[in-house]
Amino acid sequence: MSDVREDVQSDEMVLDEGVQEQIEATDQAEEPEELGAPSLSAAIEALLLLADEPMSIVALAQATRQTTDEVESAVRALVVEYDQAIRGFDLREIAGGWRYYTRADCSPVVERYVLDGQQARLTQASLETLAVIAYRQPVTRGRVGAVRGVNVDGVIRTLIARGLIEEAGHEDESQAILYRTTSTFLERLGIASLDDLPPLAEHLPDLADLEDVLDSVAFGD
């Protein structure tokens, strides 16, 4: 009888050890990876500034390699931080994701800037961005930014406000917004269609290798 009891206890110990090992393995598998940024909040801010569309908590967690609970807590903290600091922007949840927006009480100054900009000449950054879109449309904001090597969110908004580009649906794979030029763009250039655009290398020597660069960038192609 004593031998049977010892065998049962031995089996229970083996079982307990096996369960413990499984729990430890699970904990190790769920342990977040190295962030790759000064802080989780900084990583989230960088991703939201780059994203074409609102990013969900799950998407942010996958990108930062952190848990959804940690990411959601960090996002909520940013919302409070921006609101208390009375920044010119806020972080809002919309369509199942998070995105930066201009504060409603800043609308007058933003509208004035946009309207004044209608009469101003395009900057070099705007011209280069417009060229990328014109010669490779429809194209995502991410691909345009990759070619120029900078964030083009502000430039894209300016070009839309001036009626030179518009949204043209979404990319099948990533669902990122596609952009194309408008009829106003053609009118400003004095051409009837995109087929009448001049050769790229001849008139934009600084962007002569644009096609090769675009083809080498892995943004949906």
C-alpha positions as CSV (number, residue, x, y, z in Angstrom):
1,M,0.0,0.0,0.0
2,S,2.9,2.3,0.8
3,D,4.5,1.5,-2.5
4,V,1.3,2.5,-4.3
5,R,1.1,5.8,-2.4
6,E,4.7,6.6,-3.3
7,D,4.1,5.8,-7.0
8,V,1.1,8.1,-7.0
9,Q,3.0,10.9,-5.3
10,S,5.9,10.4,-7.8
11,D,3.5,10.6,-10.7
12,E,2.0,13.8,-9.3
13,M,5.4,15.3,-8.9
14,V,6.3,14.5,-12.5
15,L,2.9,16.0,-13.6
16,D,3.5,19.1,-11.6
17,E,7.0,19.5,-13.0
18,G,5.6,19.1,-16.5
19,V,2.8,21.7,-16.0
20,Q,5.4,24.1,-14.5
21,E,7.7,23.7,-17.5
22,Q,4.8,24.3,-19.8
23,I,3.8,27.5,-17.9
24,E,7.4,28.7,-18.0
25,A,7.6,28.0,-21.7
26,T,4.4,29.9,-22.3
27,D,5.6,32.9,-20.3
28,Q,8.8,33.0,-22.3
29,A,7.0,32.8,-25.6
30,E,4.7,35.7,-24.5
31,E,7.6,37.9,-23.2
32,P,7.7,41.1,-25.3
33,E,10.7,41.6,-27.6
34,E,13.1,44.5,-27.5
35,L,11.1,47.7,-28.4
36,G,13.7,49.4,-30.6
37,A,12.6,52.9,-29.5
38,P,13.3,55.2,-26.5
39,S,9.9,54.2,-25.0
40,L,6.7,52.5,-26.0
41,S,4.9,55.9,-26.2
42,A,7.6,57.2,-28.5
43,A,7.2,54.1,-30.7
44,I,3.5,54.5,-30.9
45,E,3.8,58.2,-31.8
46,A,6.3,57.4,-34.6
47,L,4.0,54.7,-36.0
48,L,0.9,56.8,-35.9
49,L,2.7,59.7,-37.7
50,L,3.8,57.3,-40.4
51,A,0.6,55.3,-40.9
52,D,-1.8,56.1,-43.8
53,E,-4.8,54.8,-41.9
54,P,-5.9,54.7,-38.3
55,M,-4.0,51.9,-36.5
56,S,-5.7,49.4,-34.2
57,I,-4.3,48.4,-30.8
58,V,-3.6,45.0,-32.2
59,A,-1.7,46.5,-35.2
60,L,0.3,48.7,-32.8
61,A,1.1,45.8,-30.5
62,Q,2.3,43.7,-33.5
63,A,4.5,46.6,-34.7
64,T,6.0,47.3,-31.3
65,R,6.2,43.6,-30.2
66,Q,4.4,44.5,-27.0
67,T,1.2,43.2,-25.4
68,T,-2.1,44.7,-26.3
69,D,-2.7,45.7,-22.7
70,E,0.6,47.6,-22.6
71,V,-0.1,49.3,-25.9
72,E,-3.7,50.3,-25.0
73,S,-2.5,51.7,-21.7
74,A,0.2,53.7,-23.4
75,V,-2.3,55.1,-26.0
76,R,-4.8,56.1,-23.3
77,A,-2.0,57.9,-21.5
78,L,-1.0,59.8,-24.6
79,V,-4.6,60.9,-25.1
80,V,-4.6,62.3,-21.6
81,E,-1.2,63.9,-22.0
82,Y,-2.1,65.7,-25.2
83,D,-5.4,66.9,-23.7
84,Q,-3.8,68.3,-20.5
85,A,-1.0,69.9,-22.5
86,I,-3.5,71.6,-24.8
87,R,-1.5,70.6,-27.9
88,G,-2.6,71.7,-31.4
89,F,-3.5,68.1,-32.1
90,D,-5.2,65.2,-30.4
91,L,-5.3,61.4,-30.6
92,R,-8.7,60.0,-31.5
93,E,-10.1,56.5,-31.9
94,I,-12.0,56.2,-35.1
95,A,-13.1,53.3,-37.3
96,G,-11.5,50.8,-34.9
97,G,-8.1,52.5,-34.9
98,W,-6.2,55.5,-33.6
99,R,-5.0,58.6,-35.5
100,Y,-3.8,62.1,-35.0
101,Y,-6.2,65.0,-35.8
102,T,-6.0,68.8,-35.6
103,R,-7.8,70.1,-32.6
104,A,-11.2,71.6,-33.4
105,D,-10.4,74.9,-31.6
106,C,-7.4,75.3,-33.9
107,S,-9.5,75.1,-37.1
108,P,-9.5,78.9,-37.8
109,V,-5.7,79.2,-38.0
110,V,-5.5,76.0,-40.0
111,E,-8.2,77.1,-42.5
112,R,-6.5,80.5,-42.8
113,Y,-3.1,78.9,-43.6
114,V,-4.7,76.6,-46.2
115,L,-6.6,79.4,-47.9
116,D,-3.5,81.6,-47.9
117,G,-1.5,78.7,-49.3
118,Q,-3.8,78.6,-52.3
119,Q,-2.1,81.6,-53.7
120,A,1.4,80.7,-52.7
121,R,3.8,78.9,-54.9
122,L,4.5,75.3,-54.3
123,T,7.6,74.5,-52.3
124,Q,10.3,72.2,-53.6
125,A,9.1,69.5,-51.3
126,S,5.6,69.8,-52.7
127,L,6.8,69.8,-56.3
128,E,8.9,66.7,-55.8
129,T,5.9,64.9,-54.1
130,L,3.6,66.0,-56.8
131,A,6.1,64.6,-59.4
132,V,6.2,61.2,-57.7
133,I,2.4,61.0,-57.7
134,A,2.0,62.2,-61.2
135,Y,4.5,59.8,-62.8
136,R,3.6,56.8,-60.7
137,Q,-0.1,57.2,-59.9
138,P,-2.1,55.7,-58.3
139,V,0.4,55.5,-55.4
140,T,0.3,55.2,-51.7
141,R,1.6,57.9,-49.3
142,G,4.1,55.3,-47.9
143,R,5.7,54.8,-51.3
144,V,5.9,58.5,-51.9
145,G,7.5,59.0,-48.5
146,A,10.0,56.2,-49.1
147,V,11.2,57.8,-52.3
148,R,11.6,61.2,-50.7
149,G,13.0,59.8,-47.5
150,V,10.8,62.0,-45.3
151,N,7.3,62.1,-43.9
152,V,5.0,63.5,-46.6
153,D,1.8,63.8,-44.6
154,G,1.8,67.6,-44.5
155,V,2.7,67.9,-48.2
156,I,-0.1,65.4,-49.2
157,R,-2.6,67.5,-47.2
158,T,-1.5,70.7,-48.9
159,L,-1.7,69.1,-52.4
160,I,-5.2,67.9,-51.6
161,A,-6.3,71.3,-50.2
162,R,-5.1,72.9,-53.4
163,G,-7.0,70.5,-55.6
164,L,-3.9,69.0,-57.3
165,I,-4.3,65.4,-56.0
166,E,-7.2,63.3,-54.7
167,E,-7.8,59.9,-53.2
168,A,-8.2,57.0,-55.7
169,G,-9.4,54.1,-53.6
170,H,-7.3,51.7,-51.6
171,E,-4.4,49.3,-52.3
172,D,-5.6,45.7,-52.4
173,E,-3.0,44.2,-50.1
174,S,-2.4,46.9,-47.5
175,Q,-5.6,48.9,-47.8
176,A,-3.5,52.0,-47.8
177,I,-5.1,55.0,-49.5
178,L,-4.0,55.6,-53.1
179,Y,-3.5,59.1,-54.6
180,R,-3.7,60.4,-58.1
181,T,-3.6,63.8,-59.8
182,T,-6.8,65.8,-60.6
183,S,-8.2,67.6,-63.6
184,T,-7.0,70.8,-61.9
185,F,-3.4,69.4,-62.1
186,L,-3.8,69.0,-65.9
187,E,-5.3,72.5,-66.2
188,R,-2.4,74.1,-64.3
189,L,0.1,72.3,-66.6
190,G,-1.9,73.1,-69.7
191,I,-2.1,69.6,-70.9
192,A,-5.1,67.4,-71.9
193,S,-4.1,64.1,-70.3
194,L,-1.4,62.4,-68.4
195,D,-0.1,61.0,-71.7
196,D,1.0,64.6,-72.5
197,L,3.3,64.8,-69.4
198,P,6.9,65.5,-70.5
199,P,9.7,62.9,-70.1
200,L,10.7,62.7,-66.5
201,A,14.5,62.8,-66.9
202,E,14.4,65.8,-69.3
203,H,12.5,68.2,-67.0
204,L,13.3,66.8,-63.6
205,P,16.9,65.7,-63.7
206,D,17.1,65.4,-59.9
207,L,14.5,62.7,-60.1
208,A,15.8,61.0,-63.2
209,D,16.1,57.7,-61.4
210,L,12.7,57.8,-59.8
211,E,11.3,54.8,-61.7
212,D,14.2,52.6,-60.6
213,V,13.9,53.8,-57.0
214,L,10.2,53.1,-56.9
215,D,10.5,49.7,-58.4
216,S,13.1,48.8,-55.8
217,V,10.9,49.9,-52.8
218,A,8.8,47.1,-51.4
219,F,5.6,48.9,-50.8
220,G,3.0,46.7,-52.2
221,D,4.6,45.8,-55.5
